[in-house]
Amino acid sequence: MKVLMINGSPRTDGNCARLLDEATQIFTSEGVEVVRYDVGTKDIRGCIACGGCAQKGECVLGGDVPALAKELASSDGMIVASPVYYASPNGSVIALLDRLFMSANCDLRMKVGASFAVARRAGTVASFDVLNKYYTINQMPIASGRYWNNGFGRGKGEVLGDEEGLQNARFVARNMLFLMRSIALGKEKYGLPNTETVKRTNYIR
Ligand SMILES: Cc1cc2nc3c(=O)[nH]c(=O)nc-3n(C[C@H](O)[C@H](O)[C@H](O)COP(=O)(O)O)c2cc1C
């Protein structure tokens, strides 16, 4: 089994990284491979609505997005951790996720998603909701914890003092592992849910 982790922070050793580390320990102790991608200070531009991915099968703006889409295709679950900037996930991670999910040319159904938001003080719940929306539009069940997955801290590593936030990250990882394993068994026994041709009415009647 494999989990793709995306750390949206420009600080690759900041507080988001610490929450992801906590989850990583659970996964690796259970034999789950973890692939970590750091947005870091990379120059990631947003989706330009060119529709090129529909033709080419991958994001035509390139960068790391096509490789990440392949990583996502072969993963059983993904976790995104983002710092809160002005009560939202930071801009780079949103630019990346817009392009990744728009261009992902694979069956995302039943891959398990989770997200963490880290802030000094406020905006974690709003950011958590934004991140989870990438999953809920793609038939991806969400692994939850014992709170709305947040961590608090400002300076690098301050989140290590947030015992509840760290513990919650461990709960999320264990629940995610349980879901991924259950889904693997369910797929073997029942297969993926039936599908149908997707209607896109754009509110035009
Ligand atoms: C541009 C910017 C905007 C921020 N906005 C918020 C905010 O709205 N609410 C908050 O509590 N913290 C805010 N912060 C603080 C970060 O969320 C906090 O330092 C967090 O720990 C960063 O995570 P990281 O160490 O993984 O980068 C902001 C920081 C920056 C640089």
The ligand as a MOL file (V3000), in Angstrom:
LIG
                    3D

  0  0  0     0  0            999 V3000
M  V30 BEGIN CTAB
M  V30 COUNTS 31 33 0 0 0
M  V30 BEGIN ATOM
M  V30 1 C 1.3960 34.9020 4.5020 0
M  V30 2 C 1.0230 34.2490 5.8140 0
M  V30 3 C -0.2890 34.2840 6.2210 0
M  V30 4 C -0.6640 33.6750 7.4100 0
M  V30 5 N -1.9860 33.7050 7.7810 0
M  V30 6 C -2.3720 33.1160 8.9360 0
M  V30 7 C -3.7440 33.0990 9.3210 0
M  V30 8 O -4.6450 33.5300 8.6050 0
M  V30 9 N -4.0660 32.5470 10.5210 0
M  V30 10 C -3.1170 32.0250 11.3740 0
M  V30 11 O -3.4620 31.5830 12.4580 0
M  V30 12 N -1.8110 31.9570 10.9970 0
M  V30 13 C -1.4080 32.4880 9.8080 0
M  V30 14 N -0.0920 32.4160 9.4130 0
M  V30 15 C 0.8700 31.6300 10.2470 0
M  V30 16 C 1.1060 30.2090 9.7040 0
M  V30 17 O -0.1020 29.5600 9.4140 0
M  V30 18 C 1.9010 29.3790 10.7320 0
M  V30 19 O 3.1630 29.9820 10.9420 0
M  V30 20 C 2.0570 27.9260 10.3840 0
M  V30 21 O 2.6610 27.2500 11.4550 0
M  V30 22 C 2.9400 27.7290 9.1460 0
M  V30 23 O 3.1010 26.3400 8.8950 0
M  V30 24 P 4.4990 25.7730 8.3240 0
M  V30 25 O 5.4850 25.8760 9.4570 0
M  V30 26 O 4.2400 24.3680 7.9310 0
M  V30 27 O 4.8550 26.6370 7.1710 0
M  V30 28 C 0.3030 33.0250 8.2270 0
M  V30 29 C 1.6450 32.9910 7.7900 0
M  V30 30 C 2.0060 33.6010 6.6060 0
M  V30 31 C 3.4470 33.5370 6.1430 0
M  V30 END ATOM
M  V30 BEGIN BOND
M  V30 1 1 1 2
M  V30 2 1 2 3
M  V30 3 2 2 30
M  V30 4 2 3 4
M  V30 5 1 4 5
M  V30 6 1 4 28
M  V30 7 2 5 6
M  V30 8 1 6 7
M  V30 9 1 6 13
M  V30 10 2 7 8
M  V30 11 1 7 9
M  V30 12 1 9 10
M  V30 13 2 10 11
M  V30 14 1 10 12
M  V30 15 2 12 13
M  V30 16 1 13 14
M  V30 17 1 14 15
M  V30 18 1 14 28
M  V30 19 1 15 16
M  V30 20 1 16 17
M  V30 21 1 16 18
M  V30 22 1 18 19
M  V30 23 1 18 20
M  V30 24 1 20 21
M  V30 25 1 20 22
M  V30 26 1 22 23
M  V30 27 1 23 24
M  V30 28 2 24 25
M  V30 29 1 24 26
M  V30 30 1 24 27
M  V30 31 2 28 29
M  V30 32 1 29 30
M  V30 33 1 30 31
M  V30 END BOND
M  V30 END CTAB
M  END
